[in-house]
Amino acid sequence: MRVLSLCVSILALASVLWGAVPAPADAFVLGTEITYAGMIRGDLEITLELSRQGSVVTGRYMYDHVGQWLSLSGDIAPDNTFYMDEFSPEGENTGVFIGTWTLSALDGEWVSPDRSTSLSFHAVPAEWDEPVKGAPWSLSMDLPVHPTQPVLTLRLTGVVSDTPNTVVITDMEVLAQDGRVLQAITHLRTETPMPGQTDFYGQGDPVVVEDMNFDGYNDFRLKEFTPLMGNTAYLYWLYEHETNTFWRSPTLEILSSPSFDPATQTISSYDRGPGGMTTMTYAIDNGELVKVGEEYESFQTSP
């Protein structure tokens, strides 16, 4: 049995345990070791083993062709940006990793101690054994609502689906930092792609955390399913500051593969068909979507 832990954040951070036999429902926990495989500069293969407690990240990595482990320690911010100092076996600071950590990848730069050299790096979760259909599945991730508030945890539970690379999410819980359940969301039944399964629009995370009604507080959405044309459907929960509660928003569920622009406070929804792409733009007025634009781009080329 191999272990895979995925950390995120949309801003979200997470870990998953997959096994060739059914795993316990709460197998996904923060602090579990993460194994990533990647490259520096596009041609230097590396392996990273990381774990996280709160905002503190520790672990090690090595260049695969060298085979010597270097220690790593650093911090991750609520927006999922991170830095990790690198240390040689003798304790010398030999570099720093700076980048963004999502459920599906690590991306950023390796920088030399004197800041004279900067090399890009990219890493993804190491391969894992195919999970057993019907096996319990769970995922926990950071849920940062606002810079002035403690970071919450969102825990998803369900089972591995009959559909390849998909899980059926049945329940979610919002947890306080001391582990108390603040909110339980039940009676769900999704066909959510597993972490790292990137859709047509490049979105690989099953949960996206961002401000979706432009009130200054983060909300979250869960991938409900991804149809053949790639127009991903989501379920939405909007945060209400007064009650410290996330409320389901059926209004937003007409959106397809959406993108949210806080600068213009508009939402773009993308509908990809066999002949072209329709982009619809919405504003929010008293909690309702108001269409403010629509464009169609044909896939057909002119003769």
C-alpha positions as CSV (number, residue, x, y, z in Angstrom):
1,M,0.0,0.0,0.0
2,R,1.3,3.4,-0.9
3,V,0.5,6.6,0.8
4,L,-0.4,9.8,-0.9
5,S,-1.0,13.1,0.9
6,L,-2.2,16.2,-1.0
7,C,-1.9,19.6,0.5
8,V,-3.8,22.8,-0.6
9,S,-5.5,25.7,-0.6
10,I,-7.0,28.0,-3.1
11,L,-6.3,28.6,-1.5
12,A,-6.5,25.1,0.6
13,L,-4.3,22.5,2.1
14,A,-5.0,18.7,2.2
15,S,-3.7,15.1,2.6
16,V,-5.2,11.8,1.3
17,L,-4.4,8.2,2.1
18,W,-5.1,5.7,-0.7
19,G,-4.8,2.0,-0.3
20,A,-5.2,-1.3,-2.0
21,V,-7.6,-2.2,0.9
22,P,-10.3,0.0,2.3
23,A,-8.9,2.8,4.4
24,P,-10.5,4.2,7.6
25,A,-12.9,7.1,6.9
26,D,-10.6,9.6,8.6
27,A,-7.4,8.4,7.0
28,F,-6.8,11.8,5.5
29,V,-5.3,14.0,8.2
30,L,-3.1,17.1,8.4
31,G,0.4,16.2,9.4
32,T,0.6,13.1,7.2
33,E,3.7,12.8,5.1
34,I,3.5,14.1,1.6
35,T,5.5,12.6,-1.3
36,Y,6.0,14.6,-4.4
37,A,8.0,14.0,-7.6
38,G,9.1,16.9,-9.7
39,M,11.8,18.9,-11.5
40,I,13.9,21.9,-11.0
41,R,14.9,23.9,-14.1
42,G,12.8,21.4,-16.1
43,D,15.6,18.8,-16.2
44,L,16.7,18.0,-12.7
45,E,14.4,15.4,-11.2
46,I,13.7,15.7,-7.5
47,T,11.7,13.8,-4.8
48,L,10.2,15.7,-1.8
49,E,8.7,14.3,1.4
50,L,6.8,17.0,3.4
51,S,4.4,17.3,6.3
52,R,2.5,20.2,7.7
53,Q,1.3,21.2,11.2
54,G,-0.6,24.4,11.2
55,S,1.4,26.9,9.1
56,V,4.7,25.1,9.7
57,V,6.1,22.9,6.9
58,T,8.9,20.4,7.4
59,G,10.5,17.6,5.4
60,R,13.3,16.8,3.1
61,Y,14.1,16.5,-0.6
62,M,16.8,15.1,-2.9
63,Y,18.0,15.3,-6.4
64,D,17.3,11.8,-7.7
65,H,20.6,11.5,-9.6
66,V,22.5,12.4,-6.4
67,G,20.6,10.5,-3.8
68,Q,21.4,12.7,-0.8
69,W,18.6,14.2,1.3
70,L,18.5,17.9,2.2
71,S,16.3,19.1,5.0
72,L,13.5,21.6,4.5
73,S,11.6,23.8,6.9
74,G,9.4,26.8,6.4
75,D,5.9,28.3,6.5
76,I,2.7,28.3,4.4
77,A,0.4,31.3,4.4
78,P,-3.5,31.2,4.3
79,D,-3.4,32.0,0.6
80,N,-1.2,28.8,0.0
81,T,2.0,30.7,-0.8
82,F,5.0,29.2,1.0
83,Y,8.7,29.3,1.6
84,M,11.0,26.5,2.7
85,D,14.6,26.9,3.7
86,E,16.9,24.2,2.5
87,F,19.7,22.8,4.7
88,S,22.7,20.5,3.9
89,P,23.4,17.5,6.2
90,E,26.0,19.8,7.9
91,G,23.2,22.4,8.7
92,E,24.3,25.0,6.1
93,N,21.5,27.0,4.5
94,T,21.9,26.0,0.8
95,G,18.7,27.5,-0.8
96,V,15.1,28.4,-0.4
97,F,11.9,27.2,-2.2
98,I,9.3,29.9,-2.8
99,G,5.9,29.2,-4.4
100,T,2.3,28.1,-4.3
101,W,1.0,24.9,-2.8
102,T,-2.4,23.5,-4.1
103,L,-4.1,20.1,-3.8
104,S,-2.6,19.0,-7.1
105,A,0.9,20.6,-7.4
106,L,3.8,22.6,-6.0
107,D,5.0,25.4,-8.2
108,G,7.5,28.2,-7.8
109,E,11.2,28.9,-7.7
110,W,14.3,27.6,-6.0
111,V,16.6,30.5,-5.0
112,S,20.2,30.3,-4.0
113,P,21.2,31.7,-0.6
114,D,22.8,34.8,-2.1
115,R,19.8,35.3,-4.4
116,S,22.0,35.3,-7.4
117,T,20.4,32.2,-9.0
118,S,16.7,31.4,-9.4
119,L,15.4,28.2,-11.0
120,S,11.7,27.3,-11.6
121,F,10.4,24.1,-10.1
122,H,7.2,22.0,-10.4
123,A,6.2,18.9,-8.4
124,V,3.1,16.7,-8.3
125,P,2.0,14.0,-6.0
126,A,3.8,10.7,-6.5
127,E,2.0,7.8,-8.1
128,W,-0.3,5.8,-5.9
129,D,-2.1,2.4,-6.2
130,E,-5.6,2.6,-7.7
131,P,-8.1,2.9,-4.9
132,V,-10.6,0.2,-4.3
133,K,-14.2,1.0,-5.5
134,G,-16.5,1.5,-2.6
135,A,-13.6,2.1,-0.2
136,P,-14.1,4.9,2.4
137,W,-12.5,8.2,1.3
138,S,-11.8,11.4,3.1
139,L,-10.0,14.7,2.5
140,S,-9.2,17.6,4.9
141,M,-8.1,21.0,3.8
142,D,-7.6,24.5,5.3
143,L,-10.6,26.8,4.9
144,P,-9.3,30.4,5.4
145,V,-12.3,32.7,5.7
146,H,-10.8,36.0,6.5
147,P,-7.3,37.3,7.5
148,T,-8.7,38.4,10.9
149,Q,-10.3,35.0,11.7
150,P,-8.8,31.6,12.7
151,V,-8.3,29.3,9.7
152,L,-11.0,26.6,9.7
153,T,-10.8,23.0,8.4
154,L,-13.1,21.5,5.8
155,R,-13.4,17.8,5.9
156,L,-15.0,15.8,3.1
157,T,-16.0,12.1,3.4
158,G,-17.5,9.6,0.9
159,V,-16.5,6.5,-1.0
160,V,-14.5,5.7,-4.1
161,S,-16.8,5.8,-7.1
162,D,-17.4,3.1,-9.8
163,T,-16.4,5.9,-12.2
164,P,-12.6,6.0,-12.7
165,N,-10.7,8.7,-10.8
166,T,-13.9,9.8,-9.1
167,V,-15.3,9.8,-5.5
168,V,-18.8,10.1,-4.3
169,I,-18.9,12.9,-1.6
170,T,-21.6,12.2,0.9
171,D,-20.8,14.5,3.8
172,M,-18.8,17.6,4.8
173,E,-17.8,19.1,8.1
174,V,-16.5,22.5,9.0
175,L,-14.1,22.2,12.0
176,A,-12.6,24.8,14.4
177,Q,-8.9,24.7,15.1
178,D,-9.6,22.6,18.3
179,G,-11.4,20.0,16.2
180,R,-14.9,21.0,17.2
181,V,-17.5,20.5,14.5
182,L,-19.0,23.9,13.7
183,Q,-21.2,22.8,10.8
184,A,-22.2,19.5,9.3
185,I,-23.3,19.3,5.6
186,T,-25.0,16.0,4.9
187,H,-27.0,14.1,2.3
188,L,-24.7,14.9,-0.6
189,R,-24.1,12.6,-3.6
190,T,-21.6,14.0,-6.1
191,E,-19.3,12.5,-8.7
192,T,-16.3,14.5,-7.8
193,P,-13.0,14.0,-9.7
194,M,-10.2,13.0,-7.4
195,P,-7.5,15.6,-6.6
196,G,-5.2,16.1,-9.5
197,Q,-7.7,15.2,-12.2
198,T,-7.5,18.4,-14.2
199,D,-10.6,19.4,-16.2
200,F,-10.8,21.1,-19.6
201,Y,-10.2,24.5,-18.0
202,G,-7.1,23.5,-16.0
203,Q,-8.8,23.2,-12.6
204,G,-7.5,20.2,-10.7
205,D,-8.8,20.8,-7.2
206,P,-12.1,19.2,-6.1
207,V,-12.7,22.2,-3.8
208,V,-12.1,25.9,-4.6
209,V,-12.0,28.5,-1.8
210,E,-12.4,32.1,-2.8
211,D,-14.8,35.1,-2.3
212,M,-17.6,34.3,-4.7
213,N,-20.1,37.0,-3.7
214,F,-17.5,39.8,-3.3
215,D,-18.3,40.5,0.4
216,G,-14.7,40.2,1.6
217,Y,-15.1,36.7,3.1
218,N,-14.1,33.5,1.4
219,D,-16.7,30.9,0.3
220,F,-16.1,27.5,-1.2
221,R,-17.4,25.3,-4.0
222,L,-17.3,21.6,-4.6
223,K,-17.0,19.9,-8.0
224,E,-20.3,18.1,-8.4
225,F,-19.4,16.4,-11.7
226,T,-17.6,17.0,-15.0
227,P,-19.6,16.0,-18.1
228,L,-18.0,14.9,-21.4
229,M,-17.8,18.5,-22.8
230,G,-15.8,19.6,-19.8
231,N,-18.3,22.1,-18.4
232,T,-17.7,21.5,-14.7
233,A,-20.7,21.8,-12.4
234,Y,-20.2,22.9,-8.8
235,L,-22.1,23.1,-5.6
236,Y,-21.6,26.4,-3.7
237,W,-21.6,27.5,-0.1
238,L,-21.4,31.2,0.8
239,Y,-20.1,32.3,4.2
240,E,-22.3,34.4,6.4
241,H,-20.2,36.4,8.9
242,E,-23.0,37.1,11.3
243,T,-23.7,33.4,12.0
244,N,-20.3,32.0,11.1
245,T,-22.1,29.6,8.8
246,F,-21.8,28.5,5.2
247,W,-25.1,28.5,3.3
248,R,-25.8,26.5,0.2
249,S,-26.4,28.8,-2.8
250,P,-28.6,27.2,-5.5
251,T,-28.4,30.6,-7.4
252,L,-24.8,30.0,-8.3
253,E,-25.3,26.5,-9.4
254,I,-26.3,27.6,-12.9
255,L,-22.7,28.6,-13.5
256,S,-20.4,26.3,-15.5
257,S,-16.6,26.2,-14.9
258,P,-16.8,29.8,-13.5
259,S,-14.1,32.4,-12.9
260,F,-14.6,35.2,-10.4
261,D,-13.1,38.7,-10.9
262,P,-12.9,40.6,-7.6
263,A,-11.7,43.7,-9.5
264,T,-14.8,44.1,-11.6
265,Q,-17.0,42.0,-9.2
266,T,-18.2,39.9,-12.1
267,I,-18.4,36.2,-12.8
268,S,-17.7,34.5,-16.1
269,S,-19.4,31.2,-16.9
270,Y,-18.1,29.0,-19.7
271,D,-20.3,26.7,-21.8
272,R,-18.3,24.6,-24.2
273,G,-20.3,22.9,-27.0
274,P,-19.3,20.9,-30.1
275,G,-19.2,24.0,-32.3
276,G,-17.9,26.7,-30.0
277,M,-17.7,28.3,-26.6
278,T,-20.3,30.6,-25.0
279,T,-19.0,33.0,-22.2
280,M,-21.7,34.5,-20.1
281,T,-20.8,37.3,-17.6
282,Y,-22.8,38.0,-14.5
283,A,-22.9,40.5,-11.7
284,I,-24.5,39.9,-8.3
285,D,-27.4,42.1,-7.2
286,N,-29.0,41.5,-3.9
287,G,-27.8,37.9,-3.9
288,E,-29.1,37.2,-7.5
289,L,-27.2,36.7,-10.7
290,V,-27.8,39.4,-13.3
291,K,-26.4,38.7,-16.8
292,V,-24.4,41.6,-18.1
293,G,-22.8,40.1,-21.2
294,E,-22.6,37.1,-23.5
295,E,-20.1,36.2,-26.2
296,Y,-19.8,33.2,-28.5
297,E,-16.6,31.9,-30.0
298,S,-16.8,29.4,-32.9
299,F,-14.4,26.6,-33.1
300,Q,-14.8,26.6,-36.9
301,T,-12.1,28.3,-39.0
302,S,-13.0,30.5,-41.9
303,P,-12.1,29.0,-45.4
